[in-house]
Every structure is written in C-alpha cells, then in structure tokens.
Amino acid sequence: MSKRTVIVSGGLLEEEFALSILKSEDTEFIIGVDRGLVFLYDHDIMPDYIVGDFDSTPNRLVHYYREETNVPIREFNPVKDASDTEIALRLCLGLHRREIWILGGTGKRVDHLWANVQCLKVALDAGVDARIVDSHNQIRLIDHGITLKREEAFGPFFSVFPLEIPVDDFSIAGAKYPLKNHILKPYGSLCVSNEFAEDTVEITFAYGVVILMETRD
C-alpha cells in the first residue's frame, strides 16, 4: 500500500491538525504550494517539491528555498489557466502518487474551496484517491458505490451531492435517513447531514460522480 502525499496549500491550516498529518508515519511526500510554504517553514518541515506563482509568499521565503535548499521548484506566471493547487495535484499524478491529501484547501474563500473540490475530478479520472481535509471536514469524489464504517468514519455526519448530472438509482442504506432508487439532482439539500444508524452505511448508484463529505462539529 502506497503512503500518503500531502499538498499544503494556502487556505486554512490548523496547526495541531495539520502537524498531526504532516508528521505522521503515513506521510512520505510533501508538496508546498505558494503560501502553504509559510506554514512549512515556520514548523521546520522541508517539502519534497514546491509549486506556485508565489504571489502570496514572502520574497524572503522564496529566496531561501531557491538559494539555500535543493528542493525542486515549479514556478508559474500568476496569469495562468489553473490554480496552484490544481498544478500541484497534476504534479502528484505525474509522479505516480496514489494517495493524496490536500491541507489548506478550505478556508475563507469559498470560490477557492469549490475550485479545489472540482479539481478532485482530475485525480478521480486517474484512479487516484485524493481528498481535501481539515479538522472538521473530509471531502472526496466517488464514481462507484462505497461502504462507510462507523468505526473508521472521519466524523458522525456525511453529506452527498452530485458533481455534474443527476445520479439515477441512488440509494443509502444503514443511515438515519435512508434512500432507495432516488434521483440525486444537482440542486436541493435533501442529502445534507445524514448520520449512521447502523455500524455500516452502504451508498450505491449506477453511474455518475458524487461529492462525499464526511464531517464533524
């Protein structure tokens, strides 16, 4: 089983939670993305790669990584067709990383969060497990049925939304609010904040892409 790659972006980075992931034995590869470099530098964590246009990174840090380290740097013009986080995600795929967690992918800017959620489709199409995480949320995309186990769940709540077209024959079993042969449409809030009723929850559907959010207060 491959170990985890962590992309550290410039959004919300909660110190205790982020460090628990970055310093875990399950993490073997770290990519610093633009302002995420500040967090890594402040906590003496050396990334394996650096990506960004550095429009929100202090010049002294950019100079430090360029002149005093051997970390590979992928620098881009701020006028570009993809976010820094998407570029970092595509770099991970090119390096054949199979499990990718994005820290700093949430925060005040909902537009950045939504862009990051949509970018997960790039990893899904490549058959790679990629997810956005903070201390209260874990967000991933699924294109097939899945079993959630209460003992392994990120939190007690989960929500599901279609990413694109309506999802036919969508069912949830073992939850407080079950569904059977439902048409999951890209509007409405029916499937927000469900809970475990049994030790396992089965989510099934015939086709399509679903956003799965596991959450805790």
N, C-alpha and C positions, 0 to 999 in steps of 0.2 A: 504493500500500500504506500503510495507516494505521500510525502509530508507536505505540509501547508506552505503556500506562498502568501505573503501579506503585502497588499498595496496600502501604503499610508498616504492618504490624500489630505487636502487642506480644510476639510469640514470639521465637524465635531469630533474631538479626540479627548475622551475622558481618561485621565491619567491612569487610574488604577486598572480600569478595564482594558485599556489599550496595552499597558505593560504586561498584563497577565497573558495576553495573546502573543505579543512580540517576544517575550522571554520564555514562552512555553517550549518544551522539547518537541512539540508537534510542528513548530515553525522552523523551517530551514532556509527560507529565501525571503528577502525583504526588498521592496521597491519603494523608494521615497519619491513622492510626487509633489513638486512645487512647494507650497507652504507646509506640507507634511514634513519636509526636511527640518523645519524648526523644532518640531517635537522630537524627532530622532536625534538631532544634535544636542538638544537640551538634556536628553537622557542617555547620552553616550552610546547610542546604538548606530552602528555603521551599516548602511544599506548595501545591498549587493548590486543595485542599479539605481540610477537617478533619472527621472523623466520630468520634463516640464518646459514651459516657456519662461518661468522664473519671474513673472510679472508681479507676484505676491511674495517673493522670497527675498529677504535682506541680501544686499550685494555682498556683504562680508561672508555670508554662508556660501554663496555661490563661488566666491573666490577661494574659500577654504577647500571645498570639495574638488575644485579644478586644480588647485596648485599644491595641495598638501595630502591628497589621497589618490589612490589608484582606482577609485570606483568608476565604472563606465557611466558616461553621461549621455543621454539623448536629449538634446536641446532643440526646441522648436520655436518658430516665429509665433508671437501671440495671435497673429491673424492666420488662423488655420481652420480646418474643416472638422476637427474632432476635439473633444475635451482632453485635458491632460490625463484624466482617469481612464478614458477610453484608450488612449495611446498606450498607457501602462498595461491595461488589460490585454491589448493585442500583442504587446511585447511578451507577456506571460505565455500566450498561446504559441508564439514563435519559439519560445524557449522550452516548449513542451511541458509546461507546468499543468498539473491535473486537478489541483485543488487550490482555489484562490479565494481569500477573504479580503474584503475592502474595508479598511478602517478610515474614518474621516469622510465617508460617503454620504453622511447625513448632516444635519445642522440647520442653520437659519435659512439658507437659500433652498426653498422648495424646488425651484427650477433646476438647480444642480442635482438635488436628490432624484428628481424624476428622470433627468438625463442619465444618471447612474443606473437607475432601475432598467431603463430601456437598453443600456449598454450590456446588461447581463445576457441579452439575447445573443450577442456575439459569442460569448462563451458557451451558451447552450447549444448553438449550432455546431460548435466544435466538439461537443460531447464532454465539456469540462464543467466540473462543479464549481460555480462561482457564487458568492453571496456577499451582501452588504451587511455589516454588523455594527451595532453599538450596544450599550449596556441594557437597552430596553427592546431592541428590535433585531431580528434576523430576516433578511429579505432574499429570496431566490426565485428563479423561474423553473417551472416543471412542464414537461411536454408529454407526461405519461402519469399513470396512477402512482400513488405513494402511500406508504403506511407510516403514520406518526405514532411513536410510542411515548406514553406519558412520562416514563422514567428517563427518557433521552431528550425530551422536548426542551426547546430553548426557554419556553415560558408556558403558562397555563392557557394562553389565548392564541388563536390563529384566525387569520382572515384570508380570503381568496378573491381574486379579481381576474378577469380575462385581460390579457395584454393586447389582443388585437380583435379578432372576430368573435362573435358569440360561440360559446362552447356547448355543444349538444351532449345529452346523456350524462350530465354532470351529477355525481352522487357523492354524498358524505355519510358514512356510517360510523357509529360509535361515538358521536358527538352530541352535545346538549341540543343542538339544532340540526337534525339530520335532513338530508335532501335525497330525493330519488328521481333520476331521469329529468333533471332540471335543465333549463336552457340558461346558462350563465352569460348574461349580457354585459357589455362594456359600459354600463351605467347603472345606477342604483346602489344601495348599501345593504342588500339582503345578507350578504355573506361576510359581513364585518363582525369581528369579535365573537367568534364561536369558542367553545370550550370542550374539553374532554368529558365524556360521560362514562366511558369505559377506558381500559388501560391502553387500547389502541384505537386509532381513528384511521379509517380507510377512505381515501379520496380517489375516485375513479372518473375517467372521462374518455371519450373515444378519440378525440383529436384536439389540436389547438395548443395554446400556450397560456399557462395560468401563473399569475403572481401569487406566491405563497409567503405570507408574513406571519412569523411566529413572534409573539410579543409578551412582555411582562411589564407590570406597573413599576 
